[in-house]
Amino acid sequence: MLSPMKQSILTLLLHLVTLALHAAGPVKTDCLSTLPQYVRYTSAPGAFCLAADGRAASVLVSSADWEGVVRAAGDLTQDVQRVTGILPRLVQTDEPAPASVLVGTLGKSPLIDRLVEAGKLDASSVSGQWESYLIATVDGCLVIAGSDKRGTIYDIIMGTSHHEPVMRAHKEYTRRRDEVGEWNYATNKTRLDRFFRDGLERNRTYDNLITIGMRGDGGVAMGKGDDEENMQTLAKVVEGQRAIISEVYGRPASEVPQLWPSSPRCSATMTRASPCPTTCSCSSATTTEVISGAWDR
């Protein structure tokens, strides 16, 4: 099983779609962060090749798995295409194929369970755990195995970005700017809370990974802009959003999956304002604002 850091970086590879919208060629991953680089655009010993020379690794998932997992596997192929220009084949099967990505849920996917039964995949670290996953290479294949449905899906699909909190797309705000008002929690808390609540009410029946936190529109500070006020405002943002989550779901916010993402421009302030809740997945965006989407409880 890879370390949490390597898992996060690998998940980042599978979700570089945001970068693809802004880059005409391969992404220079050495510009993404100062962390050791696990994402490369050149071959390396022991590395799994996701796409190269006009071909992409097929994504395999069992039709017996959860419907949401099958859909997420399909979404993964679309993400790879947006990044590389190559669309991987999505194959529903219970048999592995060489040099493929194998996606599945323990106890639900014969594709994954057979690897465990054969002693090729050690899933003991996540088996029986809540919303956990592992990533491993087995016989030249990349295996993504979740302990349950959400564990598998969270390793493939992120929540909304750090600028789209509480199940609200940024375009929803820009189209209703006159109604919602200024994107500034320091001066417009009441209407923004209503905007967040409506988005969560709309999506509450789905399996959600709820992004919390907030930054000023376009990355500008909210309020006066000094560090002290920024910290106070962000603390109020998180407090308000988690209160809304608790009220909408009818249970403590700590029981509802959340993601706390940040970009370098606001990560230090967010951390100082209020430490990441122990029940919330925390991830740091790079300067290009791509969120790793790791889940670790």
Stockholm file with secondary structure:
# STOCKHOLM 1.0

chainA/1-297         MLSPMKQSILTLLLHLVTLALHAAGPVKTDCLSTLPQYVRYTSAPGAFCLAADGRAASVLVSSADWEGVVRAAGDLTQDVQRVTGILPRLVQTDEPAPASVLVGTLGKSPLIDRLVEAGKLDASSVSGQWESYLIATVDGCLVIAGSDKRGTIYDIIMGTSHHEPVMRAHKEYTRRRDEVGEWNYATNKTRLDRFFRDGLERNRTYDNLITIGMRGDGGVAMGKGDDEENMQTLAKVVEGQRAIISEVYGRPASEVPQLWPSSPRCSATMTRASPCPTTCSCSSATTTEVISGAWDR
#=GR chainA/1-297 SS CCCHHHHHHHHHHHTTHHHHTTCSSCCCGGGTCSSCCCCCSSCCTTCCCSEETTEECCEEECTTSCHHHHHHHHHHHHHHHHHHSCCCCEEECSSCCTTCEEEEETTTCHHHHHHHHTTSCCCTTTTTCSSCEEEEEETTEEEEEESSHHHHHHTTCCCCCTTSCTTCCHHHHHHTHHHHCCSCTTTCHHHHHHHHHHHHHHHTTSCCCEECCCCCGGGCCSTTCCHHHHHHHHHHHHHHHHHHHHHHHTSCGGGSCEEEEECHHHHHHHHHHSCCCTTSEEEECCTTCCCCCCCCC
#=GC SS_cons         CCCHHHHHHHHHHHTTHHHHTTCSSCCCGGGTCSSCCCCCSSCCTTCCCSEETTEECCEEECTTSCHHHHHHHHHHHHHHHHHHSCCCCEEECSSCCTTCEEEEETTTCHHHHHHHHTTSCCCTTTTTCSSCEEEEEETTEEEEEESSHHHHHHTTCCCCCTTSCTTCCHHHHHHTHHHHCCSCTTTCHHHHHHHHHHHHHHHTTSCCCEECCCCCGGGCCSTTCCHHHHHHHHHHHHHHHHHHHHHHHTSCGGGSCEEEEECHHHHHHHHHHSCCCTTSEEEECCTTCCCCCCCCC
//
